[in-house]
Each structure stands twice: as structure tokens, then as C-alpha cells.
């Protein structure tokens, strides 16, 4: 199984949490085949919004959700 990673983000109510203000407005950056490419995409998205403290992007390890016993 590929180790898929999802990168997404959006506006949060508190920059120290992952409480997204409007989940329907989340920006999906993409799904990536490995952590290195997901991290690169995450860094680019985070850098693009660096001046907006209420924007937050994350990397989700989809492979861990799909097959939790493999790790």
C-alpha cells in the first residue's frame, strides 16, 4: 500500500488549535504518494499564507487512517 498523505488547510478560530471556522471552505492542496512531497506542498501553502495567523495547513497521514495496523 502507498503511504498516502493529504495536505489541506483553512481559517482557524484560534491559531493554536485545528478548529476550522468553515470546514466547507477548506483548501485541499492535494494527495501525495510520500511524506517528502506532502511536506513540500505543505511548506508552500503555509508560506503563501505566512502573514495570516488564522490560516493553518496540515499534513494527514492517510495511510495510517486506512490501515492503522501497518505502522
C-alpha positions as CSV (number, residue, x, y, z in Angstrom):
1,X,0.0,0.0,0.0
2,X,1.2,3.5,-0.8
3,X,1.8,5.8,2.1
4,X,-0.7,8.5,1.0
5,X,-0.7,11.9,2.6
6,X,-3.3,14.6,2.4
7,X,-2.5,18.3,2.7
8,X,-5.2,20.8,3.5
9,X,-5.9,23.9,5.4
10,X,-8.1,26.8,6.2
11,X,-9.0,29.5,8.6
12,X,-9.0,28.5,12.3
13,X,-10.7,30.2,15.2
14,X,-7.6,30.0,17.3
15,X,-4.1,29.7,15.8
16,X,-3.1,27.1,18.5
17,X,-5.9,24.7,17.5
18,X,-7.3,22.9,14.5
19,X,-10.8,24.2,15.0
20,X,-11.6,25.3,11.4
21,X,-14.1,28.2,11.2
22,X,-15.7,26.9,8.0
23,X,-15.0,23.3,7.1
24,X,-16.8,23.7,3.8
25,X,-14.2,26.3,2.7
26,X,-11.2,24.2,3.4
27,X,-8.5,24.4,0.7
28,X,-7.3,20.9,-0.3
29,X,-3.8,21.2,-1.6
30,X,-3.6,17.6,-2.7
31,X,-2.9,14.0,-2.0
32,X,0.7,12.9,-2.2
33,X,2.4,9.5,-2.5
34,X,5.0,10.2,0.2
35,X,5.7,12.4,3.1
36,X,8.5,14.3,1.4
37,X,6.3,15.6,-1.4
38,X,3.4,16.3,1.1
39,X,5.8,18.3,3.3
40,X,7.0,20.3,0.3
41,X,3.4,21.1,-0.7
42,X,2.5,22.0,2.9
43,X,5.5,24.3,3.2
44,X,4.5,26.1,0.0
45,X,0.9,26.5,1.2
46,X,2.0,27.7,4.7
47,X,4.5,30.1,3.2
48,X,1.9,31.6,0.9
49,X,-0.3,32.5,4.0
50,X,2.5,33.3,6.4
51,X,1.2,36.8,7.2
52,X,-2.3,35.5,8.1
53,X,-2.0,33.9,11.6
54,X,-5.5,32.4,11.3
55,X,-4.7,30.3,8.3
56,X,-3.4,26.8,9.1
57,X,-2.3,23.9,6.9
58,X,-1.8,20.3,7.9
59,X,-0.4,17.0,6.6
60,X,-2.7,14.0,7.3
61,X,-1.2,10.5,7.1
62,X,-4.0,8.9,5.2
63,X,-2.2,5.5,5.2
64,X,-2.5,5.5,9.0
65,X,-6.2,6.1,8.8
66,X,-6.8,3.5,6.1
67,X,-4.6,0.7,7.6
68,X,-3.8,1.6,11.2
69,X,-2.2,-1.8,12.0
70,X,0.6,-1.4,9.4
71,X,2.6,1.3,11.3
